[in-house]
Each structure stands twice: as structure tokens, then as C-alpha cells.
Amino acid sequence: MGLETISILEQLSRDKGIDKDVLIDALKAAVEVAARKRYPAATELQSEFNESTGEVEIYLEKTVVKKVANPDEEISLKEATAFSEDVQVGDQVLVQQIMENYGRIAAQLAKQVIVQKVREAEIELVYNEYKEKKGEIINGIVHRMEHGDLVVDLGNAEGVLPRREQVFRESFNRGERIRAYVLDVRRTPKHALVILSRTHIGLVKRLFEMEVPEISEGMVEIMGVVREPNGRTKISVRTNDRDIDAVGACVGMRGMRVQSIVQELRGEKIDIVEHSEDPETYIKNALSPAKVSRIILNRDEKQMTIIVAEDQMSLAIGKKGQNVRLAAKLVKWKVDIKGAAEALGDGEHQSAFMPSSSSSNIDFLEEIKNAKGLGEKVMTILFNDNLVTYEEALSRGVKGMVQLAGIGPKKAEALVELAENIKERVKAEILETAVREAEAREAKEANDDTAEEEKKAVDEPKESTSSDEIEIDEPEDDDEEILIQNLSGVSQELLDLLETNGFETLAELSVTPLDELIAIDGIEEDSGKDILEKVKQQLGNAGNV
């Protein structure tokens, strides 16, 4: 060893990427092993690396004696004074040993120690590097196949794609480039092992983050991913920016962004759906492209029954139940799908097909049949899709109506306009009925009062009454003049919310269906029922005054 050693250490540090101090420690450990082989009886042995000479210096602890019997363990007092003038017999001193000849066995041991230390340093280096990449996507080259596991060359490390993390029917050739998700990083005595995956949902997430700038920049958020590898993936996204279409951003111009991901996943189908806090809206989006006719919710058990038209059943269920299974996982509800005929035959769900506007004599489908520009053909389309009430037409809006086969933008606008007109007519009918009932009650009460007064007049003598003793009752405002803010028994927060959503009078509120009321963000079903009950009571009391 000498200056050449320093040169070798520096080169090794550059080639292996290992710190020079780590290599020096390995060299010192190796020389110590050789020294202990040479001095087996030594109790204390130390090594030091001399930077100027490139030598590893070995020091043995020896006992100071008057007469040396064992040179390997003892030193004379005369020799010891060369190290320290204050040394006395019985003291322990460190004495440098000149090791010119290590011996073949000792040299072999030293070599093994150096190799082992360097390997350990390499393993630690690779482990620390890839530990930081856990949960990321890395590129590699397929090297070989071992017992069904795919071994991947990552450059400075070896990755393993276990059989359980491989996609069924997905194959790679030796030398082919591969992209995989870093599932885990483990230390082994021989190397640092990087565990890869092609089935993990994290692979899909990272691919979308790489392909869609809006996701990587935080403008679009991935809310959920469910996947059946080599089959279908459903991913839900949302954004708080009104100027950004979350689904459109993920699809990209002409579908280029999502197609790039599909190619990477070797043809796996990907459904991108818009996330919603409303479970009904969410499941409709998740079951796309199937069209949902009715949804019956059991919120307590987080279970929903989906009713679809007969021609939509296979689409909603998907191949081997894949579509509905993934949709249920995405919304995290139990989902049961039934056809219209099955639901109608089930007494439990017959009410789902009853129109909420049954209190009105207006037939929405009949109105469509007789409407100019619509007619029987359009009526048949809506009937086949189980869209039979004006409330459903208003709920879908123009955007939802054009999704029906055979319904263009103009017809959709005409249908929504017709539904709006019917809504106003229904309100007018209900209001007229309420007014008539109130007038009838007032007339009956007036007749009863008159009869009572006439009876009193017969039984009692007449008394003169001066004009200043007569009390004239001021007429109360008509029902339609009672403002929302005058509704009793309802919190100010709810009153403000109703007013913000366009309600001005109690009469308007009295003809509003419960479904429409609870559709307002901030009004739950119980609150909606309570509001309508309070309105009914107050209008009834007003009519009795």
C-alpha cells in the first residue's frame, strides 16, 4: 500500500458513487482483520489511515515490563520511554507494528472484508436513493424472467416485478423498455431490491399527473380511482375553478391525453367521471355511459337501487358485472341494479315510477304529443327512457335532454320550455284550489257567525250602538302577499336561503314539490318537510282570520 492506494480509493469512489471515507473505513477494517490473524493474542488493537502516505497503521496495546518474555504483548521499560518519559512498569502503551508481510490467508481475508464493505455501501446508497422514489413511476429495461417474476434493470439497481403485480395477459420481451410503479424498496444481503407494480392504482394516478398539467398544478383533483387491471379503470375528478372542465382537461384535445395513458396501460379502458358530493349524481356519473331512470336511496345503510330501462341493463352492468362493480367501489355505496319491468313488478319500488305531479291533471307526455315541433315521436323517446314528468325534464335541463337519442338541442329547449310552462300551470292550479278552499272556509264561517248573531238577536233585546263602538276588522293580506321573511317557526338562515333561491311569497313556496325544495344546497329532507308544514299551517291560519 502507499500513494497508489489513495489513487485507487478516489477512482473507486467516483466509479461506485461511494463516499471516500466509507472506503477508508472498509480498508481499515480489512487491515485490522489481517492484523488480528497475525497477533491472535492481542487484547487491544487499533488502526489509523495515514493520508500522506496512504498506509493503514496498526497499533497494539503492550504492557511495560523490565524483561520482555512475549514481544507481541510486552515492551521493555527502555523502549517504552521512547513513547513517554513518565511511563512506568505495569503501564499500558500503544505501539505501532510494522506489517511487511500479511500472509496469504490474511491478505485474502482483508480482500473479502473490503469487497463486503463496498457492497454494503453500494446497497445502502441504492436503498436511500430508491426509498425516496417509493410511490413514483420509474423506467427500466426488461432483463430476464425468474420463476414468473420479471427482473428489470434500473441502471444502478435491480427491480423485480412479481407475478402478483403483473397485469394478466400483459407480456414484455427481453430488452424492452418498461414503466412501473415503485411499490416498495427492501434491503437484502446481496443487493437493494426495488419492488415494482403494474396493477396498483397509484400507476394510474401518476400517469394522469404526468399527462395532465391541471392535475400536477393542483387545479384538478383526483378524488378516487378504482381499477380492474387489463379491464377497466374508473377515475373521478373535480375542480373548484369554474373556468376549468375537470373531465375535459383529463381527456385532452381529441382525447390525446387519455389515449396516451390507455396506450401505456396496453388498451385498458378508462372512464373519467365528475365527482359529486350528492350520491345520486355521483352514481349517475359513475355508471356512464349507461343512462339511469330512477335511484332509490337508503342513506342509513348506504345502499341504493338503480332502475334503468331494459335496453340499458347490459350497458349499466357491464361485462361480467364490471361496470356496476367499479361504480359501487367508486361511490362507496352498495348498488343494486334493476330493469324497469323488474322494478314495476316489485311492490317495494313501484312508487319510484309514480309521477310526483300526480296531484295535477296535466299529462306531460300528452302535452308533448300535442305540442308543435315535438309530437308523438318525441313522446315515445321520453316514454322509453322512463322520463314521464315535467319535474324530470326540468331536473335534466337542456344539457341532459340532448343526451337522449333522437333529441337535438332545439327539441331539448322546447321540452324544457314546455316543462316550465306546465310547472307554472300546476302552481296556478294548486294556488287556485287553495284560494277556493280558503274562500269556502271563510264563507262557511261567515254563515255560521251570521246564524249565531241572528239567534242572539232573537233571544236578546236590541241595544243601540253608536258608530264609535263599532269595530271594523281590517282585511288581512291575501296569501300571495305574505312574504317569505314573515314565515314563523323557521330559522333566519333558512329564510335567507329560500329568498336567495327566488322564493318571495308563501304562496310560491306552498306549490313547490319537496324534491325541488331539498335540491337546494343547505336544505335537508327533514328541514324541507318542516318548512312546507309551517307554510301550510300559516296559510291555513291566514285563511281562517
C-alpha positions in Angstrom: 0.0 0.0 0.0 1.1 3.6 -0.5 0.2 6.6 -2.6 -1.2 4.2 -5.1 -3.9 3.2 -2.5 -5.2 6.8 -2.3 -5.5 6.9 -6.1 -7.4 3.6 -6.2 -9.7 4.8 -3.4 -10.5 8.0 -5.2 -11.2 6.2 -8.5 -13.4 3.6 -6.7 -15.3 6.5 -5.0 -16.0 8.1 -8.4 -17.0 4.8 -10.2 -19.2 3.5 -7.4 -20.5 6.8 -6.1 -19.4 5.8 -2.6 -18.0 8.3 -0.2 -14.2 8.1 0.2 -14.4 7.9 4.0 -16.6 4.8 3.7 -13.9 3.2 1.6 -11.2 4.2 4.0 -13.2 2.7 6.9 -13.5 -0.5 4.8 -9.7 -0.6 4.3 -9.0 -0.1 8.0 -11.4 -2.9 8.9 -9.7 -5.2 6.4 -6.2 -4.4 7.7 -7.4 -5.0 11.3 -8.7 -8.4 10.3 -5.3 -9.3 8.9 -3.5 -7.9 12.0 -5.7 -10.0 14.3 -4.8 -13.0 12.3 -1.1 -12.1 12.8 -1.5 -11.2 16.5 -4.2 -13.5 17.8 -3.4 -12.8 21.5 -3.6 -9.0 21.2 -6.3 -7.7 23.6 -6.3 -4.1 22.2 -5.8 -3.3 18.5 -6.3 0.0 16.7 -5.9 1.2 13.1 -5.3 4.6 11.6 -5.2 5.7 8.0 -2.3 8.0 7.1 -3.5 10.4 4.4 0.0 11.5 3.5 1.5 8.0 2.9 -1.7 6.1 2.0 -0.8 3.5 4.7 -3.0 1.9 7.3 -1.0 1.9 10.6 -1.7 -0.8 13.2 -1.2 -0.1 16.9 -1.1 -2.8 19.6 -1.5 -2.3 23.3 1.5 -3.7 25.2 2.4 -4.0 28.9 5.6 -2.3 30.1 8.0 -4.8 31.8 11.6 -4.9 33.0 12.3 -8.1 30.9 10.4 -9.0 27.8 9.1 -12.6 27.6 6.4 -12.2 24.9 7.3 -9.5 22.3 3.7 -9.5 20.9 2.2 -8.5 24.3 5.1 -6.8 26.3 7.6 -4.0 25.8 10.7 -3.1 27.9 10.8 0.0 30.0 13.7 1.3 28.0 11.8 1.0 24.7 8.6 2.4 26.3 10.3 5.6 27.4 10.7 6.4 23.7 6.9 6.9 23.6 6.6 8.6 27.0 9.1 9.7 29.7 6.6 9.2 32.5 5.9 5.6 31.7 6.4 3.0 34.5 6.5 -0.7 34.8 3.0 -2.2 34.5 1.6 0.6 32.3 -0.1 0.0 29.0 1.2 1.7 25.9 0.1 1.7 22.2 3.0 0.6 20.0 2.9 0.8 16.1 3.5 -2.5 14.4 5.3 -2.8 11.1 3.4 -5.4 9.0 5.6 -6.0 5.9 4.2 -9.5 5.2 0.5 -10.1 5.9 0.5 -13.7 4.7 -1.7 -15.2 2.0 -4.6 -16.0 4.3 -4.6 -12.6 6.0 -4.5 -10.9 2.6 -7.4 -12.9 1.4 -9.4 -12.1 4.5 -8.6 -8.4 4.0 -9.8 -8.6 0.4 -13.1 -10.2 1.4 -13.7 -7.5 4.1 -13.1 -4.8 1.6 -15.4 -6.3 -1.0 -18.1 -6.8 1.7 -17.8 -3.3 3.0 -18.0 -1.8 -0.5 -21.1 -4.0 -1.3 -22.8 -2.9 1.9 -22.0 0.8 1.0 -23.5 0.2 -2.5 -26.6 -1.4 -1.1 -27.2 1.5 1.4 -26.6 4.0 -1.4 -29.2 2.4 -3.7 -31.7 1.9 -0.9 -31.6 5.5 0.1 -32.0 6.6 -3.5 -35.0 4.5 -4.3 -36.6 4.9 -0.9 -37.3 8.5 -1.9 -38.9 7.2 -5.2 -41.4 5.0 -3.4 -44.9 5.8 -4.9 -43.4 7.1 -8.1 -43.1 5.8 -11.7 -39.7 4.7 -12.9 -38.4 3.4 -16.3 -36.4 0.3 -16.7 -35.3 -2.4 -19.2 -36.6 -5.9 -19.0 -33.6 -8.1 -18.2 -34.8 -11.6 -17.5 -37.6 -13.8 -16.1 -37.2 -15.7 -12.9 -39.8 -18.1 -11.6 -42.6 -15.9 -13.1 -41.1 -12.7 -11.8 -39.8 -10.1 -14.2 -36.4 -8.7 -13.4 -35.9 -5.1 -14.5 -32.6 -3.3 -15.0 -33.0 0.2 -13.5 -29.4 1.3 -14.3 -27.8 1.3 -10.8 -30.2 -1.1 -9.2 -32.3 -4.2 -9.9 -36.1 -4.1 -9.9 -38.5 -7.0 -9.6 -42.0 -7.1 -11.0 -43.6 -10.0 -9.1 -46.1 -12.2 -10.8 -48.9 -10.9 -8.5 -48.2 -7.3 -9.6 -48.2 -8.1 -13.3 -51.3 -7.5 -15.5 -52.9 -10.7 -16.8 -52.0 -11.2 -20.5 -49.5 -8.4 -20.5 -46.1 -9.6 -21.8 -42.7 -8.0 -22.2 -39.7 -9.1 -24.2 -36.1 -9.0 -23.1 -34.5 -5.6 -23.7 -37.9 -3.9 -23.9 -38.4 -0.6 -22.0 -41.0 -0.8 -19.2 -42.7 1.7 -17.0 -43.7 0.7 -13.5 -44.9 1.9 -10.1 -42.4 1.7 -7.2 -44.3 -0.3 -4.6 -41.5 -1.0 -2.1 -37.8 -0.9 -1.5 -36.1 -3.7 0.5 -32.5 -4.5 1.7 -31.1 -8.0 1.1 -27.6 -9.3 1.9 -26.7 -9.1 -1.8 -28.5 -6.0 -3.0 -31.2 -3.4 -2.6 -34.4 -4.8 -4.2 -36.9 -2.4 -5.8 -40.4 -4.0 -5.9 -42.4 -2.8 -8.9 -46.1 -3.0 -9.8 -48.2 -2.6 -13.0 -51.5 -3.3 -11.2 -51.5 -0.7 -8.5 -54.0 2.2 -8.8 -51.0 4.5 -8.0 -49.8 3.8 -11.5 -52.9 5.3 -13.0 -52.8 8.3 -10.6 -49.2 9.1 -11.5 -49.8 8.7 -15.2 -52.6 11.2 -15.1 -50.4 13.6 -13.1 -47.7 13.3 -15.7 -50.1 13.8 -18.7 -52.5 16.4 -17.3 -50.8 19.7 -16.2 -54.0 20.8 -14.4 -53.7 17.8 -12.0 -50.0 18.3 -11.3 -50.6 22.0 -10.7 -53.5 21.3 -8.3 -56.3 22.9 -10.4 -57.9 19.5 -10.9 -58.0 17.0 -8.0 -58.3 13.2 -8.3 -60.9 12.1 -5.8 -60.9 8.4 -6.4 -59.5 5.6 -8.6 -60.8 2.0 -8.9 -59.3 -0.5 -11.3 -59.5 -4.0 -12.6 -56.2 -4.3 -14.4 -56.4 -5.1 -18.1 -60.1 -4.5 -18.0 -61.4 -1.1 -16.9 -60.5 1.8 -14.7 -62.8 4.5 -13.3 -61.3 7.7 -12.1 -63.3 10.6 -10.6 -62.0 14.2 -10.7 -63.2 17.6 -9.6 -62.2 21.2 -9.7 -63.1 24.4 -7.8 -62.3 26.5 -10.8 -65.5 27.3 -12.8 -63.5 28.0 -15.8 -62.0 24.5 -15.9 -63.8 21.4 -17.1 -62.2 18.7 -14.9 -63.2 15.8 -17.2 -62.3 17.6 -20.4 -58.9 18.5 -19.0 -58.2 14.8 -18.4 -59.5 13.7 -21.8 -57.5 16.4 -23.6 -57.8 17.7 -27.1 -59.3 15.0 -29.3 -58.7 12.6 -26.4 -54.9 12.8 -26.8 -54.2 12.8 -23.0 -56.3 9.9 -22.0 -55.3 7.9 -25.2 -51.6 8.3 -24.2 -52.4 6.7 -20.8 -54.6 4.0 -22.5 -51.6 3.1 -24.7 -49.3 2.8 -21.7 -51.8 0.5 -20.0 -52.0 -1.5 -23.2 -55.6 -0.8 -24.2 -57.2 -0.8 -20.7 -60.5 1.1 -20.8 -60.6 4.3 -18.7 -63.8 6.1 -17.6 -63.3 9.6 -16.4 -66.2 10.8 -14.3 -67.0 14.0 -12.5 -67.1 13.7 -8.7 -70.1 14.9 -6.7 -70.9 15.0 -3.1 -74.5 14.1 -4.0 -74.6 10.2 -4.1 -77.4 10.2 -6.8 -75.4 12.5 -9.1 -72.2 10.6 -8.4 -73.6 7.2 -9.2 -75.2 8.5 -12.5 -71.8 9.8 -13.5 -70.0 6.6 -12.4 -72.4 4.4 -14.4 -71.8 6.3 -17.5 -72.3 5.7 -20.4 -75.4 3.9 -19.1 -78.5 6.1 -18.5 -80.2 5.9 -15.1 -84.1 6.2 -14.9 -84.6 6.2 -11.1 -82.5 6.0 -8.0 -83.9 4.8 -4.6 -81.6 5.6 -1.7 -81.3 4.0 1.7 -79.0 6.5 3.4 -78.9 4.7 6.7 -77.3 1.6 5.2 -75.6 3.5 2.3 -77.4 1.3 -0.2 -79.0 2.4 -3.5 -81.3 0.7 -6.0 -80.7 1.8 -9.6 -83.5 1.4 -12.0 -82.7 1.6 -15.7 -84.5 1.0 -19.0 -84.3 -2.6 -20.3 -82.1 -1.6 -23.2 -79.6 0.0 -20.7 -79.3 -3.0 -18.4 -76.3 -4.7 -20.2 -74.6 -1.3 -20.5 -75.1 -0.5 -16.8 -73.9 -3.8 -15.6 -71.0 -4.2 -18.0 -69.1 -7.2 -19.0 -69.3 -9.8 -16.1 -70.7 -7.0 -13.9 -67.6 -4.9 -14.2 -69.2 -1.5 -14.8 -71.5 -1.6 -11.8 -68.9 -3.2 -9.6 -66.4 -0.5 -10.2 -69.1 2.2 -9.9 -70.1 0.9 -6.5 -66.5 0.9 -5.3 -66.0 4.4 -6.6 -69.1 5.9 -4.8 -68.5 3.6 -1.8 -72.2 2.6 -1.7 -73.9 -0.8 -2.1 -75.5 -0.8 -5.5 -78.3 -3.0 -6.9 -79.4 -2.6 -10.5 -82.9 -3.5 -11.7 -84.7 -3.2 -15.0 -87.9 -1.2 -15.3 -90.1 -4.3 -15.7 -88.5 -5.9 -12.6 -88.9 -2.7 -10.6 -92.6 -2.4 -11.6 -93.2 -6.0 -10.6 -91.6 -5.3 -7.2 -94.1 -3.7 -4.9 -91.3 -2.1 -2.9 -90.2 0.1 -5.9 -93.5 0.7 -7.7 -93.7 4.2 -6.1 -90.5 5.2 -7.9 -92.4 5.2 -11.2 -95.3 7.3 -9.9 -95.0 10.9 -11.2 -94.6 13.5 -8.4 -97.0 15.7 -10.3 -99.9 13.2 -9.8 -101.8 15.9 -7.9 -102.2 17.7 -11.3 -104.5 16.7 -14.2 -101.8 17.7 -16.7 -100.2 14.8 -18.5 -96.7 15.7 -19.6 -96.4 13.1 -22.3 -99.8 14.1 -23.7 -98.7 17.7 -23.8 -95.6 16.6 -25.7 -97.7 14.6 -28.2 -99.8 17.7 -29.0 -97.0 20.3 -28.9 -95.9 21.9 -32.2 -92.4 20.7 -33.2 -92.4 17.8 -30.8 -95.2 15.2 -31.3 -95.6 11.5 -30.8 -92.1 10.6 -31.9 -90.5 12.7 -29.1 -93.1 11.4 -26.6 -92.2 7.8 -27.4 -88.4 8.6 -26.9 -89.2 10.1 -23.4 -91.5 7.2 -22.5 -88.9 4.6 -23.4 -86.4 6.4 -21.2 -89.0 6.5 -18.4 -89.0 10.3 -18.4 -92.7 10.9 -17.8 -92.9 14.0 -15.6 -92.1 17.7 -16.2 -90.0 17.7 -13.0 -87.6 15.2 -14.5 -87.3 17.3 -17.7 -86.5 20.4 -15.6 -84.0 18.4 -13.5 -82.1 17.2 -16.6 -82.2 20.6 -18.3 -81.3 21.2 -21.9 -77.8 19.6 -21.3 -79.3 16.4 -20.0 -82.1 16.2 -22.6 -79.8 16.3 -25.6 -78.1 13.2 -24.3 -81.2 11.2 -25.2 -81.0 9.5 -28.5 -83.1 11.4 -31.1 -83.3 14.7 -29.1 -81.4 17.6 -30.6 -80.7 21.0 -29.0 -83.8 22.7 -30.4 -86.1 19.9 -29.2 -84.4 19.8 -25.8 -85.0 23.6 -25.4 -88.7 23.1 -26.5 -89.1 20.3 -23.9 -87.6 22.3 -21.1 -89.8 25.3 -22.1 -92.9 23.1 -22.1 -91.9 21.7 -18.7 -91.5 25.3 -17.3 -95.0 26.2 -18.7 -96.5 23.1 -17.1 -94.9 23.9 -13.8 -96.4 27.4 -13.8 -99.8 25.9 -14.7 -99.6 23.4 -11.9 -98.7 26.2 -9.5 -101.6 28.2 -10.7 -103.9 25.2 -10.3 -102.8 24.5 -6.8 -102.9 28.2 -5.8 -106.4 28.5 -7.3 -107.5 25.4 -5.4 -106.1 26.8 -2.2 -107.8 30.2 -2.7 -111.2 28.5 -3.4 -110.8 26.3 -0.3 -109.9 29.4 1.8 -112.9 31.3 0.4 -115.2 28.4 1.1 -113.9 28.2 4.7 -114.5 32.0 5.1 -118.0 31.8 3.6 -118.9 28.9 5.9 -117.5 30.7 8.9 -119.3 33.9 7.9 -122.6 32.0 7.6 -122.1 30.3 10.9 -121.4 33.7 12.5 -124.5 35.3 10.9 -126.7 32.4 12.1 -125.2 32.8 15.6 -125.9 36.6 15.6 -129.5 36.1 14.4 -130.1 33.6 17.1 -128.7 36.1 19.7 -130.9 38.8 18.2 -134.0 36.8 18.8 -133.0 35.7 22.3 -131.8 39.2 23.5 -133.3 42.7 23.3 -131.8 45.0 20.7 -129.3 47.6 22.0 -128.4 50.8 20.3 -124.9 51.0 19.2 -123.0 54.2 18.5 -120.8 54.4 15.5 -117.7 54.8 17.6 -118.4 51.5 19.3 -118.3 49.6 16.1 -115.0 47.7 15.4 -114.1 47.3 11.8 -111.8 44.4 11.0 -109.0 45.3 8.6 -108.8 42.6 5.9 -105.6 40.6 6.1 -103.3 40.4 3.1 -104.1 37.7 0.6 -102.0 34.6 0.8 -99.8 35.6 -2.1 -98.9 38.8 -0.3 -97.3 37.1 2.7 -93.6 37.4 2.3 -91.1 34.6 2.9 -89.5 36.6 5.7 -92.8 36.5 7.6 -92.8 32.7 7.8 -93.0 31.7 11.5 -91.1 28.9 13.2 -88.2 28.8 10.6 -84.6 30.0 11.3 -83.5 33.2 9.7 -80.7 31.3 7.9 -83.2 29.1 6.1 -85.4 32.1 5.3 -82.5 33.9 3.7 -81.6 30.7 1.8 -85.1 30.5 0.4 -85.1 34.1 -0.6 -81.7 33.8 -2.3 -83.1 30.9 -4.4 -86.0 33.1 -5.8 -88.8 32.4 -3.3 -90.7 35.7 -2.4 -94.1 34.6 -1.0 -95.6 31.8 1.0 -97.9 31.1 -1.9 -95.0 30.3 -4.2 -93.5 28.0 -1.6 -96.8 26.2 -1.0 -96.8 24.8 -4.5 -93.2 23.8 -4.6 -92.6 20.0 -4.5 -90.5 18.6 -1.7 -88.0 17.2 -4.2 -87.4 20.6 -5.7 -87.0 22.2 -2.2 -84.4 19.7 -0.9 -82.5 20.1 -4.1 -81.4 23.4 -2.7 -77.9 23.2 -1.2 -78.3 23.6 2.6 -81.9 22.2 2.9 -82.2 18.6 4.1 -85.3 16.4 3.7 -86.5 16.9 7.3 -86.0 20.7 7.0 -87.9 20.8 3.8 -90.8 18.9 5.2 -90.9 21.2 8.3 -90.8 24.3 6.0 -93.8 23.1 3.9 -95.7 22.2 7.0 -95.1 25.6 8.6 -96.3 27.2 5.3 -99.4 25.1 5.2 -100.2 26.0 8.8 -99.6 29.7 8.4 -101.6 29.9 5.1 -104.4 28.0 6.8 -104.4 30.3 9.8 -104.4 33.3 7.4 -107.4 31.9 5.6 -109.3 31.4 8.9 -108.8 35.0 10.1 
